[in-house]
Amino acid sequence: MANKRVLKKQIRFICGDIAGECLMAKAIIPGIDKDAMTEVVIKTAELQTTALCRTNIAFEKSPKDFENKGEYRVARRKYYGQAFKKLSESFNNQVLEIVKDMNAAMPKKA
């Protein structure tokens, strides 16, 4: 992760693409469950909102809490790495659930 701004842009792009695909499928594919696709768009919007809120984290310790600046940097990097990993896993799992819901809304082939 380069920085929070890039991460937030990626979250917005992913959620926007998912919502766009749902709206496109809802308009083009005959026999699709339109109510289910609307729910998927709503879940995607909620995912985006919560994921963006979860990116606003801060390392609460200061360099004075450590013996030297090197230890501070190591601890801060580890903290942000773990936070990013947790956010990434949660986001990816929710995206997979949304994709499953999208697939369930597709019409069944005869």
Biotite code that builds the C-alpha atoms (Angstrom):
import biotite.structure as struc

atoms = struc.array([
    struc.Atom([0.000, 0.000, 0.000], chain_id="A", res_id=1, res_name="MET", atom_name="CA", element="C"),
    struc.Atom([1.557, 3.257, -1.115], chain_id="A", res_id=2, res_name="ALA", atom_name="CA", element="C"),
    struc.Atom([-0.745, 5.461, 0.933], chain_id="A", res_id=3, res_name="ASN", atom_name="CA", element="C"),
    struc.Atom([-4.320, 5.873, 2.134], chain_id="A", res_id=4, res_name="LYS", atom_name="CA", element="C"),
    struc.Atom([-5.316, 7.981, -0.854], chain_id="A", res_id=5, res_name="ARG", atom_name="CA", element="C"),
    struc.Atom([-4.394, 5.222, -3.317], chain_id="A", res_id=6, res_name="VAL", atom_name="CA", element="C"),
    struc.Atom([-6.125, 2.603, -1.158], chain_id="A", res_id=7, res_name="LEU", atom_name="CA", element="C"),
    struc.Atom([-9.322, 4.669, -1.000], chain_id="A", res_id=8, res_name="LYS", atom_name="CA", element="C"),
    struc.Atom([-9.260, 5.154, -4.786], chain_id="A", res_id=9, res_name="LYS", atom_name="CA", element="C"),
    struc.Atom([-8.918, 1.410, -5.305], chain_id="A", res_id=10, res_name="GLN", atom_name="CA", element="C"),
    struc.Atom([-11.851, 0.716, -2.975], chain_id="A", res_id=11, res_name="ILE", atom_name="CA", element="C"),
    struc.Atom([-14.003, 3.247, -4.831], chain_id="A", res_id=12, res_name="ARG", atom_name="CA", element="C"),
    struc.Atom([-13.046, 1.824, -8.237], chain_id="A", res_id=13, res_name="PHE", atom_name="CA", element="C"),
    struc.Atom([-13.760, -1.771, -7.209], chain_id="A", res_id=14, res_name="ILE", atom_name="CA", element="C"),
    struc.Atom([-17.120, -0.947, -5.641], chain_id="A", res_id=15, res_name="CYS", atom_name="CA", element="C"),
    struc.Atom([-18.049, 1.301, -8.560], chain_id="A", res_id=16, res_name="GLY", atom_name="CA", element="C"),
    struc.Atom([-17.230, -1.440, -11.055], chain_id="A", res_id=17, res_name="ASP", atom_name="CA", element="C"),
    struc.Atom([-19.317, -3.968, -9.148], chain_id="A", res_id=18, res_name="ILE", atom_name="CA", element="C"),
    struc.Atom([-22.293, -1.606, -8.936], chain_id="A", res_id=19, res_name="ALA", atom_name="CA", element="C"),
    struc.Atom([-21.936, -0.720, -12.617], chain_id="A", res_id=20, res_name="GLY", atom_name="CA", element="C"),
    struc.Atom([-21.913, -4.379, -13.628], chain_id="A", res_id=21, res_name="GLU", atom_name="CA", element="C"),
    struc.Atom([-25.043, -4.987, -11.561], chain_id="A", res_id=22, res_name="CYS", atom_name="CA", element="C"),
    struc.Atom([-26.891, -2.081, -13.131], chain_id="A", res_id=23, res_name="LEU", atom_name="CA", element="C"),
    struc.Atom([-25.782, -3.115, -16.613], chain_id="A", res_id=24, res_name="MET", atom_name="CA", element="C"),
    struc.Atom([-26.841, -6.722, -16.043], chain_id="A", res_id=25, res_name="ALA", atom_name="CA", element="C"),
    struc.Atom([-30.150, -5.561, -14.599], chain_id="A", res_id=26, res_name="LYS", atom_name="CA", element="C"),
    struc.Atom([-30.867, -3.538, -17.747], chain_id="A", res_id=27, res_name="ALA", atom_name="CA", element="C"),
    struc.Atom([-29.596, -6.007, -20.369], chain_id="A", res_id=28, res_name="ILE", atom_name="CA", element="C"),
    struc.Atom([-30.096, -9.598, -19.182], chain_id="A", res_id=29, res_name="ILE", atom_name="CA", element="C"),
    struc.Atom([-33.669, -10.868, -19.579], chain_id="A", res_id=30, res_name="PRO", atom_name="CA", element="C"),
    struc.Atom([-35.022, -12.931, -16.700], chain_id="A", res_id=31, res_name="GLY", atom_name="CA", element="C"),
    struc.Atom([-32.601, -11.567, -14.121], chain_id="A", res_id=32, res_name="ILE", atom_name="CA", element="C"),
    struc.Atom([-33.853, -11.065, -10.568], chain_id="A", res_id=33, res_name="ASP", atom_name="CA", element="C"),
    struc.Atom([-33.961, -7.266, -10.513], chain_id="A", res_id=34, res_name="LYS", atom_name="CA", element="C"),
    struc.Atom([-34.758, -7.008, -6.810], chain_id="A", res_id=35, res_name="ASP", atom_name="CA", element="C"),
    struc.Atom([-31.749, -9.170, -5.940], chain_id="A", res_id=36, res_name="ALA", atom_name="CA", element="C"),
    struc.Atom([-29.485, -7.028, -8.127], chain_id="A", res_id=37, res_name="MET", atom_name="CA", element="C"),
    struc.Atom([-30.783, -3.896, -6.401], chain_id="A", res_id=38, res_name="THR", atom_name="CA", element="C"),
    struc.Atom([-29.889, -5.488, -3.062], chain_id="A", res_id=39, res_name="GLU", atom_name="CA", element="C"),
    struc.Atom([-26.405, -6.278, -4.388], chain_id="A", res_id=40, res_name="VAL", atom_name="CA", element="C"),
    struc.Atom([-25.916, -2.616, -5.340], chain_id="A", res_id=41, res_name="VAL", atom_name="CA", element="C"),
    struc.Atom([-27.001, -1.583, -1.841], chain_id="A", res_id=42, res_name="ILE", atom_name="CA", element="C"),
    struc.Atom([-24.599, -4.101, -0.252], chain_id="A", res_id=43, res_name="LYS", atom_name="CA", element="C"),
    struc.Atom([-21.826, -2.760, -2.475], chain_id="A", res_id=44, res_name="THR", atom_name="CA", element="C"),
    struc.Atom([-22.526, 0.808, -1.349], chain_id="A", res_id=45, res_name="ALA", atom_name="CA", element="C"),
    struc.Atom([-22.451, -0.314, 2.285], chain_id="A", res_id=46, res_name="GLU", atom_name="CA", element="C"),
    struc.Atom([-19.194, -2.174, 1.667], chain_id="A", res_id=47, res_name="LEU", atom_name="CA", element="C"),
    struc.Atom([-17.622, 0.932, 0.170], chain_id="A", res_id=48, res_name="GLN", atom_name="CA", element="C"),
    struc.Atom([-18.729, 3.110, 3.060], chain_id="A", res_id=49, res_name="THR", atom_name="CA", element="C"),
    struc.Atom([-17.468, 0.753, 5.749], chain_id="A", res_id=50, res_name="THR", atom_name="CA", element="C"),
    struc.Atom([-14.196, 0.008, 3.947], chain_id="A", res_id=51, res_name="ALA", atom_name="CA", element="C"),
    struc.Atom([-13.459, 3.705, 3.505], chain_id="A", res_id=52, res_name="LEU", atom_name="CA", element="C"),
    struc.Atom([-14.170, 4.350, 7.181], chain_id="A", res_id=53, res_name="CYS", atom_name="CA", element="C"),
    struc.Atom([-11.870, 1.493, 8.193], chain_id="A", res_id=54, res_name="ARG", atom_name="CA", element="C"),
    struc.Atom([-8.942, 3.029, 6.279], chain_id="A", res_id=55, res_name="THR", atom_name="CA", element="C"),
    struc.Atom([-8.803, 5.916, 8.742], chain_id="A", res_id=56, res_name="ASN", atom_name="CA", element="C"),
    struc.Atom([-6.461, 4.351, 11.276], chain_id="A", res_id=57, res_name="ILE", atom_name="CA", element="C"),
    struc.Atom([-3.607, 5.853, 13.226], chain_id="A", res_id=58, res_name="ALA", atom_name="CA", element="C"),
    struc.Atom([-0.617, 4.507, 15.105], chain_id="A", res_id=59, res_name="PHE", atom_name="CA", element="C"),
    struc.Atom([-1.243, 5.842, 18.599], chain_id="A", res_id=60, res_name="GLU", atom_name="CA", element="C"),
    struc.Atom([2.306, 5.647, 19.923], chain_id="A", res_id=61, res_name="LYS", atom_name="CA", element="C"),
    struc.Atom([4.943, 8.311, 19.470], chain_id="A", res_id=62, res_name="SER", atom_name="CA", element="C"),
    struc.Atom([8.707, 8.015, 18.953], chain_id="A", res_id=63, res_name="PRO", atom_name="CA", element="C"),
    struc.Atom([9.170, 8.947, 22.624], chain_id="A", res_id=64, res_name="LYS", atom_name="CA", element="C"),
    struc.Atom([7.573, 5.619, 23.622], chain_id="A", res_id=65, res_name="ASP", atom_name="CA", element="C"),
    struc.Atom([10.519, 3.716, 22.091], chain_id="A", res_id=66, res_name="PHE", atom_name="CA", element="C"),
    struc.Atom([14.252, 3.656, 22.792], chain_id="A", res_id=67, res_name="GLU", atom_name="CA", element="C"),
    struc.Atom([15.108, 4.932, 19.324], chain_id="A", res_id=68, res_name="ASN", atom_name="CA", element="C"),
    struc.Atom([13.461, 5.977, 16.081], chain_id="A", res_id=69, res_name="LYS", atom_name="CA", element="C"),
    struc.Atom([14.363, 2.691, 14.410], chain_id="A", res_id=70, res_name="GLY", atom_name="CA", element="C"),
    struc.Atom([12.231, 0.687, 16.837], chain_id="A", res_id=71, res_name="GLU", atom_name="CA", element="C"),
    struc.Atom([9.414, 3.193, 16.375], chain_id="A", res_id=72, res_name="TYR", atom_name="CA", element="C"),
    struc.Atom([9.518, 2.805, 12.590], chain_id="A", res_id=73, res_name="ARG", atom_name="CA", element="C"),
    struc.Atom([9.555, -0.987, 12.830], chain_id="A", res_id=74, res_name="VAL", atom_name="CA", element="C"),
    struc.Atom([6.588, -1.027, 15.229], chain_id="A", res_id=75, res_name="ALA", atom_name="CA", element="C"),
    struc.Atom([4.632, 1.491, 13.134], chain_id="A", res_id=76, res_name="ARG", atom_name="CA", element="C"),
    struc.Atom([5.289, -0.422, 9.912], chain_id="A", res_id=77, res_name="ARG", atom_name="CA", element="C"),
    struc.Atom([4.203, -3.680, 11.557], chain_id="A", res_id=78, res_name="LYS", atom_name="CA", element="C"),
    struc.Atom([1.029, -2.055, 12.910], chain_id="A", res_id=79, res_name="TYR", atom_name="CA", element="C"),
    struc.Atom([0.030, -0.628, 9.532], chain_id="A", res_id=80, res_name="TYR", atom_name="CA", element="C"),
    struc.Atom([0.915, -3.878, 7.779], chain_id="A", res_id=81, res_name="GLY", atom_name="CA", element="C"),
    struc.Atom([-1.355, -5.872, 10.070], chain_id="A", res_id=82, res_name="GLN", atom_name="CA", element="C"),
    struc.Atom([-4.147, -3.316, 9.742], chain_id="A", res_id=83, res_name="ALA", atom_name="CA", element="C"),
    struc.Atom([-3.901, -3.370, 5.943], chain_id="A", res_id=84, res_name="PHE", atom_name="CA", element="C"),
    struc.Atom([-3.902, -7.173, 5.890], chain_id="A", res_id=85, res_name="LYS", atom_name="CA", element="C"),
    struc.Atom([-6.989, -7.308, 8.104], chain_id="A", res_id=86, res_name="LYS", atom_name="CA", element="C"),
    struc.Atom([-8.800, -4.704, 5.984], chain_id="A", res_id=87, res_name="LEU", atom_name="CA", element="C"),
    struc.Atom([-7.812, -6.460, 2.769], chain_id="A", res_id=88, res_name="SER", atom_name="CA", element="C"),
    struc.Atom([-9.014, -9.889, 3.946], chain_id="A", res_id=89, res_name="GLU", atom_name="CA", element="C"),
    struc.Atom([-12.321, -8.495, 5.178], chain_id="A", res_id=90, res_name="SER", atom_name="CA", element="C"),
    struc.Atom([-12.879, -6.485, 1.976], chain_id="A", res_id=91, res_name="PHE", atom_name="CA", element="C"),
    struc.Atom([-12.037, -9.427, -0.279], chain_id="A", res_id=92, res_name="ASN", atom_name="CA", element="C"),
    struc.Atom([-14.360, -11.767, 1.636], chain_id="A", res_id=93, res_name="ASN", atom_name="CA", element="C"),
    struc.Atom([-17.219, -9.300, 1.341], chain_id="A", res_id=94, res_name="GLN", atom_name="CA", element="C"),
    struc.Atom([-16.560, -8.841, -2.384], chain_id="A", res_id=95, res_name="VAL", atom_name="CA", element="C"),
    struc.Atom([-16.724, -12.625, -2.830], chain_id="A", res_id=96, res_name="LEU", atom_name="CA", element="C"),
    struc.Atom([-20.077, -12.703, -1.025], chain_id="A", res_id=97, res_name="GLU", atom_name="CA", element="C"),
    struc.Atom([-21.364, -9.958, -3.318], chain_id="A", res_id=98, res_name="ILE", atom_name="CA", element="C"),
    struc.Atom([-20.198, -11.861, -6.402], chain_id="A", res_id=99, res_name="VAL", atom_name="CA", element="C"),
    struc.Atom([-22.017, -14.971, -5.139], chain_id="A", res_id=100, res_name="LYS", atom_name="CA", element="C"),
    struc.Atom([-25.180, -12.892, -4.711], chain_id="A", res_id=101, res_name="ASP", atom_name="CA", element="C"),
    struc.Atom([-24.759, -11.531, -8.241], chain_id="A", res_id=102, res_name="MET", atom_name="CA", element="C"),
    struc.Atom([-24.416, -15.039, -9.649], chain_id="A", res_id=103, res_name="ASN", atom_name="CA", element="C"),
    struc.Atom([-27.476, -16.207, -7.704], chain_id="A", res_id=104, res_name="ALA", atom_name="CA", element="C"),
    struc.Atom([-29.564, -13.434, -9.290], chain_id="A", res_id=105, res_name="ALA", atom_name="CA", element="C"),
    struc.Atom([-28.731, -14.600, -12.816], chain_id="A", res_id=106, res_name="MET", atom_name="CA", element="C"),
    struc.Atom([-31.472, -16.502, -14.668], chain_id="A", res_id=107, res_name="PRO", atom_name="CA", element="C"),
    struc.Atom([-31.236, -20.276, -14.633], chain_id="A", res_id=108, res_name="LYS", atom_name="CA", element="C"),
    struc.Atom([-30.527, -21.905, -17.984], chain_id="A", res_id=109, res_name="LYS", atom_name="CA", element="C"),
    struc.Atom([-33.125, -24.375, -19.188], chain_id="A", res_id=110, res_name="ALA", atom_name="CA", element="C"),
])
